[in-house]
Structure formats: structure tokens, C-alpha cells
């Protein structure tokens, strides 16, 4: 398996889709379910062959910043990351879960490696790779959370910035308003969501179901 390649590596189509009107088999339904997750999920063989890629992971491969694909094989584009990935993959093949950080221009996320076989003493040939989300507000249910609590558009903007770990003064600068105005919005957010403070408020967003945002035209 090649662990790094040029950024223009071409991603080949991975797993075929399963029309719902043709089959309700467990593998087909699971493939549809995994596609709805906001987390990128890939399944690779021990040799790095792509066996399944959900939509969120496909977008990351298409960006070709940290991860890419060539001739159906996963590529880790940055040599330092490739070394860490190779070590973690070896451990996953031996049945041990791993967690590594991948970073590149405009990308910084954590990758979990999960062996999909639990037989002791037998090398695992199917490894799940799960990418962290871009941010806690990157969820298809974030808008529903805002609507359910009656948040205004401005309050929703403040909440997004809080979830990005910006301080009150930093939010004021970004939104071009007074610090006191931001504090007023934060108090309103906490009151509407029955949160005791910013930490609890952000945590409520962080534990929202990790559902991918609906495509344009499918938002209800």
C-alpha cells in the first residue's frame, strides 16, 4: 500500500449504491445509514484497498488535502501522517484500536482506526476508519436545534461561533458588535436552551446526533 502520493491523486468510485426498491438487505440498509452520518467513514483492507466510502469521507478524498485515493487504494498524502497511519494500521490489523491526528493545509482532524474482526490471534483484514467532524455545529440537526429553541438568526450565529471556541471579545470582533451585545445574546441562548452556562450550551450541541446536512432542496 502506498501511504502518500501527489495531491492530484484521482479518487475512484468505491462501493456501489443499493436502490431501496431493489433490496432491503442488512448490508444495503447499513450502507444507506452510514451515508447519512456527518462523520466520514471508510472501510479498508489490510493492504489499504477501499471497500466502502460514505458521502462525508468521499468529499474529504475529493478534496485531496490530507487523504486521497488512487486506483481504489487509500493514500495518506503527508509523509509524517503516513508514518503514524502505518503504525496505527499495523496495530488495527493485530486487533487494537487506534487514534491519530491528521493535518494539512485547511484540514485538521482526528482519525480513529477500528478493527472489524474480534477473533483472538487472527489478523484483521477489515479496518473501519472514522473521521472526526469539522466542528460541533456541523450537523444536519443543528438547524432543528435552533428552531426547536426559538433562536433568532443572530443567536444561531453566536452559537456557531461559541462552538468554534471563540471567546466573547473574539465573537464581538467577528460580528462587528459590542462585547455587551454578544453577552446579551449568550444570556438569551442559555435561557432559551435551559443551559447553566456556555460550557453546557456547547455540550448540548456537541452531543447532537451526527447526521450529515441534507442536500440543498431536501431541507425540511
C-alpha positions in Angstrom: 0.0 0.0 0.0 1.3 3.4 -0.9 0.8 5.8 2.0 1.4 9.1 0.3 1.0 10.4 -3.2 0.8 13.6 -5.2 -2.2 15.9 -4.3 -3.8 15.3 -7.7 -4.5 11.6 -7.0 -7.8 10.6 -8.6 -10.4 9.0 -6.4 -12.1 6.0 -8.0 -15.7 5.1 -7.1 -15.7 2.8 -4.1 -18.8 0.8 -3.1 -21.9 0.6 -5.4 -25.2 2.0 -4.2 -28.2 -0.1 -3.3 -31.6 1.2 -4.5 -34.2 0.8 -1.7 -36.8 -0.5 -4.2 -34.4 -3.4 -5.1 -33.3 -4.7 -1.8 -33.9 -4.3 1.9 -30.9 -6.5 2.9 -29.0 -5.6 6.0 -25.8 -4.6 4.1 -27.8 -2.3 1.8 -29.6 -0.6 4.6 -26.4 -0.2 6.6 -24.8 1.4 3.6 -27.6 3.9 3.3 -27.4 4.6 7.1 -23.6 5.2 7.0 -24.1 7.6 4.2 -26.3 9.8 6.4 -23.5 10.3 9.0 -21.7 13.6 9.4 -18.6 11.7 10.2 -16.5 10.4 7.3 -16.4 6.6 7.4 -14.2 4.3 5.3 -13.6 0.6 5.3 -10.3 -0.6 4.0 -8.5 -3.9 3.7 -5.2 -4.6 5.5 -3.5 -3.6 2.2 -5.3 -0.3 2.0 -7.9 -1.2 -0.6 -11.0 0.9 -0.3 -14.0 -1.4 0.4 -16.6 1.3 1.3 -16.6 5.1 1.5 -19.6 7.1 2.7 -20.5 10.5 1.3 -18.7 12.6 4.0 -15.5 10.6 3.5 -15.9 10.8 -0.3 -15.9 14.6 0.0 -12.6 14.5 2.0 -11.0 12.2 -0.5 -12.1 14.5 -3.3 -10.5 17.5 -1.6 -7.2 15.6 -1.6 -5.7 17.6 1.2 -4.9 15.0 3.8 -6.4 11.8 2.4 -6.7 10.8 -1.2 -7.2 7.6 -3.3 -5.6 6.1 -6.4 -6.7 3.0 -8.3 -9.0 2.1 -5.4 -6.4 2.4 -2.7 -6.3 4.8 0.2 -3.5 7.4 0.2 -2.3 9.4 3.2 -0.8 12.4 1.5 1.6 13.8 4.1 4.7 11.7 4.9 4.6 12.4 8.7 0.9 11.4 8.8 1.7 8.4 6.6 4.1 7.0 9.1 1.7 7.4 12.0 -1.1 5.9 9.9 1.1 2.9 9.0 1.9 2.2 12.7 -1.8 2.5 13.7 -2.9 0.3 10.8 -0.5 -2.4 11.9 -2.0 -2.3 15.4 -5.5 -2.4 14.0 -4.6 -5.5 11.9 -3.5 -7.0 15.2 -6.9 -6.2 16.7 -6.1 -2.9 18.5 -8.0 0.3 18.1 -6.0 3.5 17.3 -6.4 7.2 17.2 -4.2 9.6 15.2 -4.3 13.2 14.2 -4.0 14.2 10.5 -3.2 17.8 9.4 -2.8 19.6 6.2 -3.5 22.9 4.6 -7.0 23.8 5.6 -7.6 20.5 7.3 -7.0 19.2 10.8 -9.0 16.2 12.2 -8.7 13.0 14.2 -8.9 9.6 12.6 -10.0 6.5 14.5 -9.0 3.1 13.3 -11.3 0.3 14.4 -10.7 -3.4 13.5 -13.9 -5.1 12.3 -12.9 -8.6 13.4 -12.7 -9.8 17.0 -11.2 -13.3 16.8 -8.2 -13.5 19.1 -5.0 -14.4 17.3 -6.4 -13.9 13.8 -5.2 -10.9 11.8 -8.0 -8.4 10.9 -8.4 -7.7 7.2 -11.2 -5.2 7.5 -10.5 -1.9 9.2 -13.0 1.0 9.7 -11.6 4.5 9.6 -13.8 7.1 11.2 -13.1 10.8 10.7 -14.0 13.5 13.3 -16.5 16.1 12.2 -15.2 19.6 11.1 -17.0 21.2 14.1 -19.7 20.5 16.7 -22.1 22.7 14.7 -21.6 20.6 11.5 -24.7 18.5 12.0 -27.8 18.1 9.9 -29.9 18.6 13.1 -28.2 21.9 14.2 -30.8 23.9 12.4 -33.6 21.9 14.0 -32.0 22.5 17.4 -32.0 26.3 16.8 -35.7 26.2 15.6 -36.8 24.0 18.5 -35.5 26.5 21.0 -36.7 29.6 19.1 -33.3 31.0 18.4 -33.0 34.1 16.3 -30.7 34.1 13.3 -28.2 36.3 15.2 -28.4 34.0 18.2 -27.7 31.0 15.9 -24.7 32.8 14.5 -23.4 33.4 18.1 -23.9 29.8 19.0 -21.9 28.6 15.9 -19.0 30.8 17.0 -19.2 29.6 20.6 -19.0 26.1 19.3 -15.8 27.1 17.4 -14.3 28.0 20.8 -14.3 31.8 20.2 -14.3 34.0 23.2 -16.9 36.8 23.7 -14.5 39.5 22.6 -13.5 37.4 19.5 -17.1 37.0 18.6 -17.8 40.7 19.0 -14.9 41.5 16.6 -16.1 38.9 14.1 -19.7 40.1 14.2 -18.7 43.8 14.4 -20.8 44.4 17.5 -20.1 45.4 21.1 -19.0 42.8 23.7 -22.0 43.7 25.7 -24.3 42.8 22.8 -22.6 39.4 22.5 -23.1 38.8 26.2 -26.7 39.7 25.9 -27.1 37.1 23.1 -25.3 34.5 25.2 -27.6 35.1 28.2 -30.6 34.7 25.8 -29.2 31.5 24.4 -28.7 30.0 27.8 -32.2 31.0 28.9 -33.9 29.6 25.8 -32.0 26.3 25.9 -32.2 25.9 29.7 -28.4 25.8 29.9 -26.5 26.9 33.0 -23.7 28.4 31.0 -21.6 28.4 27.8 -20.0 25.0 28.6 -23.3 23.3 29.0 -24.7 25.1 25.9 -21.9 24.0 23.7 -22.0 20.4 25.1 -25.7 20.3 24.2 -24.7 21.0 20.6 -21.7 18.6 20.7 -23.9 15.6 21.5 -26.5 16.3 18.8 -26.9 13.2 16.5 -24.1 13.2 13.9 -26.3 13.4 10.9 -25.0 14.9 7.7 -26.6 18.1 6.5 -29.4 17.5 3.9 -28.6 18.4 0.3 -29.9 21.7 -1.0 -33.6 21.3 -1.8 -34.1 18.5 0.8 -34.1 20.6 3.9 -37.4 20.3 5.9 
